[in-house]
Amino acid sequence: MKTNKLANKSRQHVLIFKLGYTETLDEDVGDLVSLGDVLRTTVILHLFPPEQYDVTWVVDPKAAPLLRGNPYINRVVSVNAFTPQQLMSEWYDIVINFEKDPGVCAVADKIPAWQRYGFRYDPASGKAVSHVHSDIAVSMSKDANYKKNVSRSWSEILYQMLGSEYKGQSYVLGYRPHSKEIYDVGLNHLVGEKYPLKRWPQQNWDELYGALSSKYKVSWQQGENSLEGYINWINSCRVLVTNDSLGLHLALALGKRVVALFGPTISTEIDSSDQIIKLTPEVSWPCIPCLESNCEQEVICMTHISLQSVVSAVDNLCQ
């Protein structure tokens, strides 16, 4: 990233807007906080080493535990009604806005800064539009077919939005779990409210538990009512079997081995590596991935990820 070169004595001040209200590469603007989207965005922090940058991150209070304690972030601002007035009274070298909500864009535009990245407010249309380098994100959020055909990972696109080259950098999780590894396999079987179709059917999960529990120490998902408890549970598992959900991103951030199940969402948005085995439905339906929250098929595509393929993937990672 090209930035203004200040004297070595002083760090540049960076402000990041990623509250979790809008998914960076999706069009919808809602009131459900996407914790996974906030965590995935931490991949950009490698561009701002604390020796050179002072980073402030604005986030919804529900996602704040993901960022607290992060060595790259100097200040986590949990947004409230007075946050816009506070931020507009400050000054930054760089403002990065990954929220497409028009109100957030308008506030970000009013904060004094030398450089801006991500999304901005268009007063003529009342909508979010892109700064330089971010056209691809706008195109992907508006055109599902275009999004399906882009082969780059989510992390790579974020780096492109900042005019930088992605080299496989990892997520940076702030919270440090205190649990020890006591389970061979964790079954991360739940998904959020927004995309219920991402869930492998419960019958399949029950059959998987029966197939694995005779040879491994297996745990059902824990910590549903506590983000910290959820992170501690994932950290207690050697391998995680998971739908495309927050748990997938947390497991990758914690360095866990992962069997990830994809159907209506795009598996290539996640980097491929030895750490993860990605499984998709064993059918050739043109609608996959549909990126929808409702299904027109008699049986959802996730049903067509076979039990044996999941068991084989777990065996492979547990060796």
C-alpha positions, -999 to +999 in steps of 0.1 A: +000+000+000+013+035-009+012+057+022+025+091+032+060+086+047+062+103+081+092+106+102+104+074+117+096+087+152+058+089+146+034+062+137+007+068+111-029+067+123-053+043+107-091+041+111-109+009+101-147+007+098-158-030+099-188-031+123-202-063+108-235-048+095-228-055+059-208-083+044-181-067+023-188-088-008-226-091-005-252-065-013-275-069+017-274-043+045-290-057+076-291-055+114-276-089+120-239-086+129-217-109+108-190-119+133-173-140+106-170-110+083-153-090+111-128-118+118-120-123+082-112-086+078-084-089+104-063-104+076-055-068+065-038-060+098-005-074+086-003-043+064-001-022+095+027-034+119+023-017+153+059-003+150+047+020+122+009+023+126-016+032+153-048+014+144-083+022+156-111-003+146-148+007+148-170-024+154-204-034+168-202-044+205-212-080+197-180-084+177-157-065+199-144-096+218-129-108+185-107-077+184-098-069+220-062-078+228-052-078+191-015-068+190-021-049+157-050-027+171-043+002+195-080+010+201-112-009+197-142+015+195-176-002+202-200+019+182-228+038+199-249+069+192-221+093+200-193+075+180-198+096+148-193+129+167-162+115+184-146+102+152-153+134+132-134+153+158-103+132+151-077+131+123-062+101+105-036+094+078-057+065+064-094+057+067-106+023+055-143+017+053-155-019+046-192-011+054-216-004+025-243+011+048-248+047+034-249+062+069-215+046+078-201+057+045-213+093+051-196+094+085-164+079+072-162+105+044-164+134+070-134+122+090-103+142+081-078+119+064-050+119+038-060+086+021-092+066+019-100+030+009-131+009+006-165+024+002-177+060+002-211+078+001-225+091-032-248+121-023-264+120-058-277+084-054-277+081-016-258+048-020-224+034-013-199+035-041-162+026-042-129+043-037-100+035-060-092-003-061-126-013-047-146-016-079-143-054-077-161-055-043-190-034-056-193-056-087-193-088-066-219-075-042-243-065-071-238-094-095-240-129-081-228-145-113-198-123-114-191-132-078-193-170-085-168-167-113-142-148-094-116-173-084-097-152-059-102-157-022-119-132+001-086-123+017-070-116-017-098-093-027-095-073+005-058-068-002-067-057-037-091-031-023-062-017-004-039-017-035-017-044-020-006-079-028-019-108-008+007-134+001-013-158+022-014-138+054-036-153+082-065-139+103-054-121+135-077-131+165-076-108+195-090-131+221-066-157+234-083-189+246-072-206+278-085-241+270-063-271+262-068-296+234-089-324+248-111-335+219-100-352+187-130-339+167-154-310+173-188-310+155-196-273+147-231-281+135-250-248+139-252-218+116-264-182+120-300-170+112-291-153+079-283-184+058-299-216+072-292-234+040-255-236+048-262-262+075-256-299+068-288-317+079-290-327+116-295-364+106-262-363+088-245-348+119-260-375+141-247-402+118-213-386+117-212-386+155-220-423+155-193-431+129-166-411+146-172-417+183-161-453+182-125-442+173-122-406+183-131-384+213-158-363+197-176-332+211-207-314+200-206-277+196-203-257+228-204-220+238-234-209+218-243-182+244-207-169+249-183-158+222-153-164+244-167-198+255-172-207+218-136-198+210-124-218+240-143-249+228-129-247+193-094-244+207-101-276+227-105-296+194-078-310+173-100-311+141-132-292+135-159-303+112-180-273+103-205-256+081-195-224+064-198-202+095-180-182+121-166-214+136-148-221+103-129-188+105-122-191+142-107-225+137-084-213+109-074-183+130-065-207+159-045-230+135-068-259+138-073-285+110-107-281+094-132-301+074-154-274+059-188-282+042-200-259+015-232-258-006-250-226-012-218-205-005-185-203-024-157-226-012-130-207-032-136-176-009-115-195+016-078-201+009-068-237+001-040-251+023-029-283+041-049-270+071-083-274+054-103-300+034-133-284+016-162-306+007-190-297-017-223-315-027-217-346-049-242-334-075-239-313-107-267-288-101-262-255-121-276-236-091-246-245-068-235-222-053-268-203-053-259-176-026-295-177-015-313-181+018-342-201+003-340-232-018-362-243-048-350-279-048-370-307-031-339-316-011-312-290-003-278-294-018-261-299+015-278-332+019-256-344-010-224-342+009-219-378+018-212-391+053-183-412+040-166-382+024-167-364+057-154-394+077-126-399+052-116-362+055-116-365+093-094-396+091-070-379+068-066-349+091-064-370+123-035-391+110 
